[in-house]
Amino acid sequence: MANADAEKLAEIGMIGLGIMGKNFLLNLADHGFQVAGYDNDIKKVNALGEESKQKKIHYSTDIKDFIGLLRQPRAVMMQVPAEQVVYIEDMQIKGYASTSAELGSMGLKINQ
């Protein structure tokens, strides 16, 4: 479920479209940035879609689609609950970072 034109890749991506992530993304879009959002919760993605009809926001529930929405080098922010441990599977983000240290600096733990 992605809604992006291939020629208009996002400058900044957001993982986590809860209250904080969604509003931060909407604010960036209001200030002229091309942005993309990802969440595995279809309700949160649909809520972003409803609020972003007049803005340049791309969104997806598929991590591979989300990564494809971003310009290189990719800039990705995360807004997930602090108490939630975030695991990234090999078939998801792991193949898109240069090193495991790069993922670690993003606060991601790779499940191996």
C-alpha positions in Angstrom: 0.0 0.0 0.0 2.1 2.9 -1.2 1.0 6.1 -2.8 4.2 7.6 -4.2 5.3 8.7 -7.7 8.7 7.1 -8.4 10.2 10.5 -9.4 9.2 12.2 -6.1 11.2 10.4 -3.5 11.0 11.5 0.1 13.8 13.3 1.9 12.9 12.0 5.3 11.2 8.8 6.5 9.4 8.1 9.7 9.0 4.7 11.3 6.1 4.7 13.7 2.9 6.7 12.9 1.4 7.0 16.3 0.6 10.5 17.7 4.2 11.7 17.9 5.4 10.2 14.6 2.3 11.2 12.5 2.3 14.8 13.8 6.0 15.2 13.3 5.7 14.0 9.7 2.7 16.3 9.1 4.7 19.2 10.5 7.7 18.4 8.2 5.3 18.3 5.2 3.8 21.6 6.2 7.3 23.1 6.1 7.9 21.9 2.5 9.7 18.6 3.1 9.0 15.5 1.0 8.3 12.8 3.6 7.3 9.2 3.9 5.8 7.2 6.8 5.8 3.6 7.7 3.8 1.6 10.3 2.7 -2.0 10.3 -0.7 -0.9 11.8 -3.0 -0.3 8.8 -5.2 2.0 11.0 -2.3 4.4 11.7 -1.3 4.5 8.0 -4.9 5.1 7.0 -5.2 7.9 9.6 -2.1 9.5 8.1 -3.6 9.1 4.6 -6.8 10.9 5.7 -4.9 13.8 7.2 -2.3 14.2 4.4 -4.6 14.5 1.3 -3.3 18.0 0.5 0.3 17.4 1.5 3.3 15.7 -0.1 3.3 12.6 2.1 4.0 9.1 1.0 3.1 6.1 3.2 3.3 2.4 3.3 2.6 -0.6 5.5 5.3 -2.6 3.8 8.9 -1.9 4.9 10.4 -2.6 1.5 8.0 -0.2 -0.2 8.8 2.4 2.5 12.5 2.1 1.9 11.9 2.5 -1.8 10.1 5.8 -1.1 13.3 7.3 0.3 16.1 9.2 -1.5 19.6 8.0 -1.0 21.3 8.4 1.4 18.3 7.5 3.4 17.3 9.6 6.4 15.0 7.7 8.7 13.6 8.7 12.2 11.8 6.4 14.6 9.0 7.3 16.9 8.2 4.1 18.8 7.3 3.6 22.5 10.4 3.8 24.7 9.5 0.5 26.5 9.0 -1.4 23.2 12.0 -3.4 22.1 12.4 -3.0 18.3 13.6 -6.0 16.4 14.3 -5.8 12.7 14.3 -9.1 10.7 16.8 -9.9 8.0 14.1 -9.5 5.3 13.2 -6.0 6.5 15.6 -3.1 7.1 18.8 -5.0 7.7 19.7 -5.2 4.0 19.3 -1.5 3.6 21.9 -0.2 6.1 25.6 -0.1 5.4 26.7 -1.8 8.7 25.2 -3.3 11.8 26.8 -0.4 13.7 24.7 2.0 11.6 21.6 0.2 12.7 22.7 0.2 16.3 23.2 3.9 16.2 19.6 4.1 15.1 18.5 2.2 18.2 17.7 -1.0 16.3 18.5 -4.5 17.4 19.0 -7.1 14.7 17.4 -10.4 15.4 19.9 -13.0 14.2 
